[in-house]
Amino acid sequence: MTTALELDVRPILRDGGEPFGAIMGALKSLAPGQSLRLIATFRPEPLFKVMASKGFGYEATPLDGGDWQVIFTPQNAAAQSTPSSPSDPETWPDPIHYLDCSEMEPPEPMVQILTRLEAMEEGQVLFSLLGREPVFLFPELQARGHAWVGDFDAEGEAYRLMVRAGQKP
């Protein structure tokens, strides 16, 4: 059995940063079937749905001092590769909409992004620049069948988000 890759995001969180980019980067470096052992300063509830959409189950355990350990385990190969084409940003077309939400206060960026997505055709891509990681937007995107990828810029000041519109109900 492959040893789990360990990622301790407590220093990022304690410095006021957002660890989502580091977590997604760690996922990309996992070997097939390898688990991710995440250590955080809180129980990362919003991350559970994101990881489930990527085919990972989880086991969360409290640690001393209020910290948490979460082991994300791939559920099966089929779950990990299900929407391979729509989920692989390398295959996405160029964005047709660009939204600068970097100066907006929540929940306005989420409202703007979801409103624009409603008017888009399946497969079209939207790019948005945000002032922070939109953790509450991710479950909404998933519930609506959209795929997304995002990370912070090199300075860690802006969050870049690309969303591929899903099939309308």
DADA-V603677 format. One record per backbone hydrogen bond with DSSP energy under -0.5 kcal/mol. CO is the residue of the C=O (numbers start at 1). NH is the residue of the N-H. Records with the same first field share a line. If there is no record, write none. Layout:
CO = NH, NH
This chain:
5 = 37
7 = 9, 39
9 = 13
10 = 14
11 = 15
12 = 17
13 = 16
17 = 19
19 = 23
20 = 24
21 = 25
22 = 26
23 = 27
24 = 28
25 = 29
26 = 29
27 = 30
31 = 34
35 = 5
36 = 38, 72
37 = 7
38 = 70
39 = 9, 10
40 = 68
42 = 44
43 = 45
44 = 47, 48
45 = 48, 49
46 = 50
47 = 51
48 = 52
49 = 53
50 = 54
51 = 54, 56
52 = 55
55 = 75
57 = 73
59 = 71
61 = 69
63 = 66
64 = 67
67 = 63
68 = 40
69 = 61
70 = 38, 72
71 = 59, 73
72 = 36
73 = 57
76 = 80
77 = 81
78 = 82
79 = 82
81 = 84
82 = 84
83 = 87
84 = 88
85 = 88
87 = 89
88 = 91
89 = 92
97 = 127
99 = 101, 129
101 = 104, 131
105 = 108
107 = 111
108 = 112
109 = 113
110 = 114
111 = 115
112 = 116
113 = 117
114 = 118
115 = 119
116 = 119
117 = 120
121 = 124
124 = 165
125 = 96, 97
126 = 163
127 = 99
128 = 130, 161
129 = 101
130 = 159
133 = 135
134 = 137, 138
135 = 139
136 = 140
137 = 141
138 = 142
139 = 143
140 = 144
141 = 146
142 = 145
147 = 164
149 = 162
151 = 160
153 = 156
158 = 153, 160
159 = 130
160 = 151
161 = 128
162 = 149
163 = 126, 165
164 = 147
165 = 123
